[in-house]
Amino acid sequence: MCVILLFVAFLLAGTRIALNCDDTFGCLLSAGIIAMISVQAFINMGVVVGILPTTGLPLPFFSAGGTSLSITMAAVGVVLNVSRDARCNLA
């Protein structure tokens, strides 16, 4: 349950970053990255629970593979860079 809550918090924080950014490209970029990671996580959780058919998607941030973890961390770094941009009004 804790992992699900953390992914929901990640989704909400990313949505907040995307909605409060004045730059259209930054908004779409961060929304796309957050959607990509969130959909992948919720598909994986659905497979584990048994409500979705088996797929080969790893759980972001928790997978044993190095490539998936590296790409996911780089994508989150891009979202953090968008949030630090002067044109994003998060305050």
PyMOL commands that place a pseudoatom at each C-alpha (Angstrom):
pseudoatom trace, name=CA, resn=MET, resi=1, chain=A, elem=C, hetatm=0, pos=[0.000, 0.000, 0.000]
pseudoatom trace, name=CA, resn=CYS, resi=2, chain=A, elem=C, hetatm=0, pos=[2.904, 2.322, 0.745]
pseudoatom trace, name=CA, resn=VAL, resi=3, chain=A, elem=C, hetatm=0, pos=[4.328, 1.885, -2.775]
pseudoatom trace, name=CA, resn=ILE, resi=4, chain=A, elem=C, hetatm=0, pos=[0.948, 2.713, -4.314]
pseudoatom trace, name=CA, resn=LEU, resi=5, chain=A, elem=C, hetatm=0, pos=[0.680, 5.857, -2.183]
pseudoatom trace, name=CA, resn=LEU, resi=6, chain=A, elem=C, hetatm=0, pos=[4.187, 6.915, -3.204]
pseudoatom trace, name=CA, resn=PHE, resi=7, chain=A, elem=C, hetatm=0, pos=[3.351, 6.544, -6.891]
pseudoatom trace, name=CA, resn=VAL, resi=8, chain=A, elem=C, hetatm=0, pos=[0.121, 8.517, -6.414]
pseudoatom trace, name=CA, resn=ALA, resi=9, chain=A, elem=C, hetatm=0, pos=[2.115, 11.257, -4.643]
pseudoatom trace, name=CA, resn=PHE, resi=10, chain=A, elem=C, hetatm=0, pos=[4.619, 11.197, -7.527]
pseudoatom trace, name=CA, resn=LEU, resi=11, chain=A, elem=C, hetatm=0, pos=[1.760, 11.554, -10.008]
pseudoatom trace, name=CA, resn=LEU, resi=12, chain=A, elem=C, hetatm=0, pos=[0.227, 14.473, -8.098]
pseudoatom trace, name=CA, resn=ALA, resi=13, chain=A, elem=C, hetatm=0, pos=[3.557, 16.283, -7.711]
pseudoatom trace, name=CA, resn=GLY, resi=14, chain=A, elem=C, hetatm=0, pos=[4.353, 15.847, -11.404]
pseudoatom trace, name=CA, resn=THR, resi=15, chain=A, elem=C, hetatm=0, pos=[0.908, 17.061, -12.395]
pseudoatom trace, name=CA, resn=ARG, resi=16, chain=A, elem=C, hetatm=0, pos=[1.401, 20.123, -10.221]
pseudoatom trace, name=CA, resn=ILE, resi=17, chain=A, elem=C, hetatm=0, pos=[4.717, 20.841, -11.938]
pseudoatom trace, name=CA, resn=ALA, resi=18, chain=A, elem=C, hetatm=0, pos=[3.150, 20.453, -15.386]
pseudoatom trace, name=CA, resn=LEU, resi=19, chain=A, elem=C, hetatm=0, pos=[0.136, 22.645, -14.622]
pseudoatom trace, name=CA, resn=ASN, resi=20, chain=A, elem=C, hetatm=0, pos=[2.107, 25.469, -13.010]
pseudoatom trace, name=CA, resn=CYS, resi=21, chain=A, elem=C, hetatm=0, pos=[4.701, 25.818, -15.763]
pseudoatom trace, name=CA, resn=ASP, resi=22, chain=A, elem=C, hetatm=0, pos=[4.262, 28.793, -18.093]
pseudoatom trace, name=CA, resn=ASP, resi=23, chain=A, elem=C, hetatm=0, pos=[6.455, 27.276, -20.812]
pseudoatom trace, name=CA, resn=THR, resi=24, chain=A, elem=C, hetatm=0, pos=[4.328, 25.103, -23.126]
pseudoatom trace, name=CA, resn=PHE, resi=25, chain=A, elem=C, hetatm=0, pos=[7.200, 22.788, -24.021]
pseudoatom trace, name=CA, resn=GLY, resi=26, chain=A, elem=C, hetatm=0, pos=[8.141, 22.283, -20.364]
pseudoatom trace, name=CA, resn=CYS, resi=27, chain=A, elem=C, hetatm=0, pos=[4.516, 21.636, -19.491]
pseudoatom trace, name=CA, resn=LEU, resi=28, chain=A, elem=C, hetatm=0, pos=[4.059, 19.003, -22.188]
pseudoatom trace, name=CA, resn=LEU, resi=29, chain=A, elem=C, hetatm=0, pos=[7.446, 17.428, -21.530]
pseudoatom trace, name=CA, resn=SER, resi=30, chain=A, elem=C, hetatm=0, pos=[6.896, 17.019, -17.799]
pseudoatom trace, name=CA, resn=ALA, resi=31, chain=A, elem=C, hetatm=0, pos=[3.312, 15.827, -18.278]
pseudoatom trace, name=CA, resn=GLY, resi=32, chain=A, elem=C, hetatm=0, pos=[4.462, 13.222, -20.786]
pseudoatom trace, name=CA, resn=ILE, resi=33, chain=A, elem=C, hetatm=0, pos=[7.252, 11.934, -18.574]
pseudoatom trace, name=CA, resn=ILE, resi=34, chain=A, elem=C, hetatm=0, pos=[5.007, 11.750, -15.515]
pseudoatom trace, name=CA, resn=ALA, resi=35, chain=A, elem=C, hetatm=0, pos=[2.312, 9.979, -17.538]
pseudoatom trace, name=CA, resn=MET, resi=36, chain=A, elem=C, hetatm=0, pos=[4.847, 7.510, -18.939]
pseudoatom trace, name=CA, resn=ILE, resi=37, chain=A, elem=C, hetatm=0, pos=[6.180, 6.567, -15.506]
pseudoatom trace, name=CA, resn=SER, resi=38, chain=A, elem=C, hetatm=0, pos=[2.757, 6.507, -13.825]
pseudoatom trace, name=CA, resn=VAL, resi=39, chain=A, elem=C, hetatm=0, pos=[1.092, 4.387, -16.500]
pseudoatom trace, name=CA, resn=GLN, resi=40, chain=A, elem=C, hetatm=0, pos=[3.996, 1.949, -16.426]
pseudoatom trace, name=CA, resn=ALA, resi=41, chain=A, elem=C, hetatm=0, pos=[3.754, 1.690, -12.644]
pseudoatom trace, name=CA, resn=PHE, resi=42, chain=A, elem=C, hetatm=0, pos=[0.004, 1.170, -12.563]
pseudoatom trace, name=CA, resn=ILE, resi=43, chain=A, elem=C, hetatm=0, pos=[0.146, -1.435, -15.369]
pseudoatom trace, name=CA, resn=ASN, resi=44, chain=A, elem=C, hetatm=0, pos=[2.794, -3.312, -13.405]
pseudoatom trace, name=CA, resn=MET, resi=45, chain=A, elem=C, hetatm=0, pos=[0.695, -3.141, -10.244]
pseudoatom trace, name=CA, resn=GLY, resi=46, chain=A, elem=C, hetatm=0, pos=[-2.344, -4.374, -12.172]
pseudoatom trace, name=CA, resn=VAL, resi=47, chain=A, elem=C, hetatm=0, pos=[-0.351, -7.353, -13.436]
pseudoatom trace, name=CA, resn=VAL, resi=48, chain=A, elem=C, hetatm=0, pos=[0.876, -8.165, -9.933]
pseudoatom trace, name=CA, resn=VAL, resi=49, chain=A, elem=C, hetatm=0, pos=[-2.648, -7.993, -8.503]
pseudoatom trace, name=CA, resn=GLY, resi=50, chain=A, elem=C, hetatm=0, pos=[-3.960, -10.098, -11.387]
pseudoatom trace, name=CA, resn=ILE, resi=51, chain=A, elem=C, hetatm=0, pos=[-6.458, -7.739, -13.007]
pseudoatom trace, name=CA, resn=LEU, resi=52, chain=A, elem=C, hetatm=0, pos=[-4.353, -7.215, -16.166]
pseudoatom trace, name=CA, resn=PRO, resi=53, chain=A, elem=C, hetatm=0, pos=[-2.684, -9.725, -18.481]
pseudoatom trace, name=CA, resn=THR, resi=54, chain=A, elem=C, hetatm=0, pos=[1.012, -10.393, -17.994]
pseudoatom trace, name=CA, resn=THR, resi=55, chain=A, elem=C, hetatm=0, pos=[3.348, -7.852, -19.601]
pseudoatom trace, name=CA, resn=GLY, resi=56, chain=A, elem=C, hetatm=0, pos=[7.081, -7.290, -19.470]
pseudoatom trace, name=CA, resn=LEU, resi=57, chain=A, elem=C, hetatm=0, pos=[6.985, -3.839, -17.883]
pseudoatom trace, name=CA, resn=PRO, resi=58, chain=A, elem=C, hetatm=0, pos=[9.222, -3.407, -14.826]
pseudoatom trace, name=CA, resn=LEU, resi=59, chain=A, elem=C, hetatm=0, pos=[8.098, -1.359, -11.851]
pseudoatom trace, name=CA, resn=PRO, resi=60, chain=A, elem=C, hetatm=0, pos=[9.780, 2.064, -12.100]
pseudoatom trace, name=CA, resn=PHE, resi=61, chain=A, elem=C, hetatm=0, pos=[12.397, 2.802, -9.398]
pseudoatom trace, name=CA, resn=PHE, resi=62, chain=A, elem=C, hetatm=0, pos=[12.173, -0.785, -8.048]
pseudoatom trace, name=CA, resn=SER, resi=63, chain=A, elem=C, hetatm=0, pos=[13.214, -2.958, -10.999]
pseudoatom trace, name=CA, resn=ALA, resi=64, chain=A, elem=C, hetatm=0, pos=[16.330, -5.074, -10.844]
pseudoatom trace, name=CA, resn=GLY, resi=65, chain=A, elem=C, hetatm=0, pos=[17.489, -3.996, -14.301]
pseudoatom trace, name=CA, resn=GLY, resi=66, chain=A, elem=C, hetatm=0, pos=[19.951, -1.140, -14.570]
pseudoatom trace, name=CA, resn=THR, resi=67, chain=A, elem=C, hetatm=0, pos=[18.756, 0.298, -17.876]
pseudoatom trace, name=CA, resn=SER, resi=68, chain=A, elem=C, hetatm=0, pos=[15.162, 0.877, -16.773]
pseudoatom trace, name=CA, resn=LEU, resi=69, chain=A, elem=C, hetatm=0, pos=[16.293, 2.465, -13.527]
pseudoatom trace, name=CA, resn=SER, resi=70, chain=A, elem=C, hetatm=0, pos=[18.803, 4.726, -15.301]
pseudoatom trace, name=CA, resn=ILE, resi=71, chain=A, elem=C, hetatm=0, pos=[16.292, 5.950, -17.883]
pseudoatom trace, name=CA, resn=THR, resi=72, chain=A, elem=C, hetatm=0, pos=[13.610, 6.532, -15.243]
pseudoatom trace, name=CA, resn=MET, resi=73, chain=A, elem=C, hetatm=0, pos=[15.984, 8.503, -13.041]
pseudoatom trace, name=CA, resn=ALA, resi=74, chain=A, elem=C, hetatm=0, pos=[17.130, 10.592, -16.026]
pseudoatom trace, name=CA, resn=ALA, resi=75, chain=A, elem=C, hetatm=0, pos=[13.487, 11.315, -16.909]
pseudoatom trace, name=CA, resn=VAL, resi=76, chain=A, elem=C, hetatm=0, pos=[12.768, 12.432, -13.339]
pseudoatom trace, name=CA, resn=GLY, resi=77, chain=A, elem=C, hetatm=0, pos=[15.849, 14.659, -13.545]
pseudoatom trace, name=CA, resn=VAL, resi=78, chain=A, elem=C, hetatm=0, pos=[14.354, 16.337, -16.620]
pseudoatom trace, name=CA, resn=VAL, resi=79, chain=A, elem=C, hetatm=0, pos=[11.094, 16.937, -14.721]
pseudoatom trace, name=CA, resn=LEU, resi=80, chain=A, elem=C, hetatm=0, pos=[13.049, 18.410, -11.794]
pseudoatom trace, name=CA, resn=ASN, resi=81, chain=A, elem=C, hetatm=0, pos=[14.897, 20.687, -14.206]
pseudoatom trace, name=CA, resn=VAL, resi=82, chain=A, elem=C, hetatm=0, pos=[11.571, 21.857, -15.635]
pseudoatom trace, name=CA, resn=SER, resi=83, chain=A, elem=C, hetatm=0, pos=[10.329, 22.567, -12.106]
pseudoatom trace, name=CA, resn=ARG, resi=84, chain=A, elem=C, hetatm=0, pos=[13.432, 24.607, -11.310]
pseudoatom trace, name=CA, resn=ASP, resi=85, chain=A, elem=C, hetatm=0, pos=[13.009, 26.734, -14.415]
pseudoatom trace, name=CA, resn=ALA, resi=86, chain=A, elem=C, hetatm=0, pos=[12.341, 30.408, -13.664]
pseudoatom trace, name=CA, resn=ARG, resi=87, chain=A, elem=C, hetatm=0, pos=[9.123, 30.333, -15.693]
pseudoatom trace, name=CA, resn=CYS, resi=88, chain=A, elem=C, hetatm=0, pos=[7.464, 27.707, -13.464]
pseudoatom trace, name=CA, resn=ASN, resi=89, chain=A, elem=C, hetatm=0, pos=[5.396, 29.237, -10.671]
pseudoatom trace, name=CA, resn=LEU, resi=90, chain=A, elem=C, hetatm=0, pos=[5.227, 26.559, -7.947]
pseudoatom trace, name=CA, resn=ALA, resi=91, chain=A, elem=C, hetatm=0, pos=[5.076, 28.920, -4.991]
for i in range(1, 91): cmd.bond("trace and resi %d" % i, "trace and resi %d" % (i + 1))
show_as sticks, trace
zoom trace
